[in-house]
């Protein structure tokens, strides 16, 4: 084990990862005067590969955290469009609606709020977490050690800590690649679209400053047949005429697309070595469902409420805390994950996907019902 300098610092809660789940936990817990430190390896603001559409179900909770996304340019979204690989299209109203905002802006504003609340944010990478005699000791790349009663793992889809913790999903190779770019062009503010192409699909929606977020996911085995991203898009993505029109008639804002590989949709445990997992670290809904950001935010609310009860003595033991978190997490997200995986499985088969769309075109009232299976109701405070 690496030698650690004698710089131990004691907190009530350590949060590993400064994405949506980590930052919302930090704001929530610090709102009640808890001493919180958050570790994030990157600086704010920064872009991330993400669909950047958020269901309105989280607005009451964001209001509770004193965050109004519309103050930072978020775009109201009401309509949904879906196309299949043979370019059939169906449109509907979203049952609850949502909004579009970039991770560049939202994460930055959440980090500012956390700092205002007195949260300590440290730019460093957590290397390990040890649990002994009811206390966590967390060690970092900069050779420092921190202790706390509670550790929240909010380090995203995959991390070096997943390897250290020997989590089951990290042992399996994942075949998926994500690509994201912001562009300027023509696209309705109120719409989010999901356009399918062979081996993948692309989400399209507006974010702040009139930018369009284009984020697609594909099977890496399909992608590697081509020389580069431009070639793949020309040969595969543009087979969807709706995507071809959007890409061809827009101007990139980014110098080059952002990419992420090894995206895993395998099941994960919500508790690992007594660490409470939040956001994508606890479980990831298929991006096709467009609700991962909402789930990350909502998981923070579930975790923070229970942690406060534990720290204040309402929940008496760590075992009770962990069991209650697993139970509430699964109650809220278990069905969504199953429904999301099932829908994604159907869409991976072009024949079935096109048949489904034919049915939906004849019975359009079914589409909002399907959408509801992967979304929740407005969060109750």
N, C-alpha and C positions, 0 to 999 in steps of 0.2 A: 504493500500500500504506500502511496505517495506521502512523504512527510508534509505535515500541515503546520504552518506558522502558528505561533501562540497569539492569535488575533480573534479568539472566540467572541462572538457577539450573541446576545440572547434576545429573542423576540417571542411573541405569543404565537404568531403564524408566519411561516415561510411559504412563499408562492414561487414555484419554479415555472417560468414561462409568462411572457407579457403580451399574450394575444387577448382575444375578447374575454375568454373565461377567466384568465389570470387577473386581468385589470378590473373586471366587474367584481370578482371576489375581493380584491384589494380595496376598492372603493366602498363596498358594502361593509366589510369588517372594520375599516378605519372610521366609517361613519359612526360606529358605536365605540370609538375610542380604543380599539385594539391596536397593539403595536405590531405592525406588519412590515416585512421586507419582501420585495419582489425581485427576482433575478430574471434578466432578459439579456440574451447574448448580442442582440442587435440594437442599433440606435433608433429613436423615433425622430421624424416619421419615416416609414419605408413601405414600399408596395409589397404585396404578397399575392401568390396565386390563389384566387378566390373568386367566387361568383358575384359577391358584393350585392346580393339581394337579401333583404331581411324581412321576415314576416312581421306584420303589425302586432303579433301576439306579445312581443317584448316591450312595446311602448310604455305600458304602465310601470314596468320594472325600471326602464331607463329613466323615466320621470322620477321615480323614487331615488335613483342614484344622482338625480339633478343633471341629467344629460338629455338634451333635446337635439336629436340628429338634424332636424330641419334648420336649426340655428347655424349649422355648418354646411348647409347646401344640399342636404339629402333630398331626393326626388320621390314624390308620391307615385306609387305604382298600383294600378287597378286591374289591368288587362293581362291575359296570358295567351300566347300563341304556341302551337306545337306543330312541327312538321316531321314527316318521316323521310326515309332515304329515297322514296320515289316521288318526293316533292308534293305530297298531299298535305293540306294545311287545315287546322281547326283552331278556332278562337273561342275564348270564354272570359267571363269576369272572374277574378280571384275571389274566393269566398270571404276572405278576411282582408285582403290587400296587403301591401308591404311598402318598402321604400328602398331606394338604391343609394349607397354611399360607399366610397372607397375605404379600404383598410388603411391606406395612407392617412386619410383624414380622421376616421373614427378611432383607430388605435391611438393616434397622437392626442386627440382630445380626451380620451379616457385616461391616458397617462398623465396629462396635465391636471385632471381632476383628482387622480390618486395622489399626486404630489401636493396639491392644495390641502388634501385631507390628512397629510402628514405621513404618507407611506414612504418608506425608503426604497428607492429603485436603484439597483446596482447592475451595471452592464458587465456581466461575467457569465461564464458557463458553469453550471453545476455538474460536477463529475460523479458524485455519489451521495447517498443518503443512508445513514445508519440509525437504527432504532434500538435503544437500550434503556431499560428502567424507566419506561414511559416518556422518554425524551428523544427527539430527533437531533442528530448532528449532521449538518449538510456541509460538504466540502466543495470548493470551487477550483476552477482552472488557475486562478491567481493565488492558489495555496492558502486560502482563508477558510475558517470554519465558523459556522453559525448554528445556534441551537434554538429549538422551539418546541412547544407542546404539540403543534399541528403543522403538517406539511401538506400543501396542495400541489398535485402534479398537473400542470396546465401547459405542457410542453408540446402540444400539437400532435400531428399525424404520426410522426416517428422521430425518435431522438436517441442520442447516445445512451441516455438513461434507460430507455426501453431495453437496450442490450445488457446494461449493468444489472437491471432488475430481472433479466431473463424472462421477459414477457413472451407468452406463447406466439402471438401474431408476428413478432419480429423475426422468428425463426424461419418464416415462410417468405419466399420471394413474391413480390406483387407485380403484376404485369402492366400497371397503369401509369400513364404519363399525363400531366396537366400543363397546359399552355395558356398564358393570359397576356392580353395587350389592351391598352386604352387607345381609342381612336376618336377623331372628329368626323362627323358625318350626319346623315339624316336618319333619325330613329325616333319614334314617338316617346315622349317623356313617361307616359303612364303605362308603358308596356314592358313586360319581361317575356322573352321568347326562348324556346328550347328547340333547336334545329338539329336533327339527327343526320349523321353521315355514316358510311360504312366503317364499323369499328369504333364509333364514338358519337359524341354530341357536343353542341356548343350552346352555352347560355349567353344571351344578349340583353343588356339593360343599361339604362342611363345611370350615371352617378353625378356627383357635384361638378360644377363648372362646365356643364354641357358635354361632358365626355361620355363615350359609349364604352362599356366594359365588354370585351369579347373573351370568354374563358371556355376552353374546350378540354375534354378529357378523351383519351384514346388508348387503345391497347398498344403497348410498346412494340409488340411483334408486328403490328401493322405499320407503325411509324418507321421502324428501322429499315424497311425496304426502300426508303427514299433518302436522297442525299442530305437534305436539311429540312427545316420547318417550312420554308417557302415552297419547296418542291412538294412536300406532303400536302400543303394546303391547296396548291394548284391541281394536284392529281386526285386528291381524295375529298378534302373538305368542300371544295367548290363543286363537287357533284351534287351538293344541295344548292339549288338555284337561289334560295333565299340568303344563304350564307355568302355565296359568290357575289351577289349584288351588294351586300353590306361591306364585305372586305374590299371589293373593287372600287366602290364609290366613297371610301373613307380615307382619311389621312392619319397615319400612326402618330401618336403622341410620344410613345416610348421609342428609344433608339433601337431596341430589340426586344422581342417577347421575353417574358419571365417563364421559367419552366420549373416543374417539380416532378420527380420520378418516385417510383416505389410507393405509390399511394395504395394503402391497404384498407379493405373493407371487412377484414376479419373481426370476429367478436373480441372484445377486450374486457378485462376485469375492472370494476370501478374502484376497487381497493387493492393496492399492491404494497406489501410490507408495511401496512398501516397508513400508507400515503393515500390521500383522497384524490382520485382522478377526476378532472373536469374537462369539458370541451371535447375536442377530438381525441385526447388522451384516454378518455373514458369509453368512447364509442363513436363511430362516424357513420352518419347516414349517407347513402349514396348521393353524390352531387347532383344527379339527375333530378332529385326531389327538391333541390334548391332551398333546404331549410337548415343547413349545418350551422350558419351563423346564429340563428335564433336559438338552436339547441345549446350552443356553447354559452350564450348569455344566460339562458334559463338554468343551465346546470350550475352556474355560479350562484344563482339565487337559492337553489335547493341546498347546496353545500354551505353557503354562508349562514343561512338561518339555523341549520343544525349545529354548525361549529359554534355559533354564538350561544346556543342553548347549552352546549357542552362546557364551554369556557365559563359560563355563568352558573353551572351546576344544575340546570334543569334536566339535562341528560347526564346520568350519573357515571357511566363507564364508557371507555373507548369502544368496547364491543357493541354497546347499544348504539353509539354514534355511527359506527360503520354499518351495522345492520339496517339502521333507519335510512342511511344514505343510499345503500344498494336498493332497498325496497322502493324508496321514492323515485330514484333515478329510473328504475325499470318500469315503474307504474307510469311515469311520464313519457318515457322514450321507447320502451320495449316494443310496443305495437308499431310505432313509426318506423323503427329500424327494420322490422320484419316486412312491413308493407313496402318500404323503399327497396329492399333487396329483391323482393318478388317482382316489383314493377321493372326494376333495372334488368332482371333476368329475362323478362318478356321482351324488353326493347333490344336486347342483344341479338335476338332472332329476328331478322328483317321481315320474314314472312309473317310471323305472329304480330310484329309491331304494325305492319301495314294493315293487317286484318283488324287489329284493335282500333286503328284510326278510322277505318271504314265504319265500324260499329259506332264509334263516338260521333262521326259525322251525321249518322242517322239518329243517334240518341244523345245529343249534346249535353243534356242535363246530367249525364254520368260523369263528365270530366271534373266538375267541381266536387263531386262526391269522392272521386279518386284522390284529388288534391288534398281534401280534408284528412285522408288517412295518414298523410305524412306531416301534417301540421297540427298545432294545438289551439287552444282557446286563449284569449288574452290572459296574461299572468295575473293571478289574484295575489294581492299583497297581504 
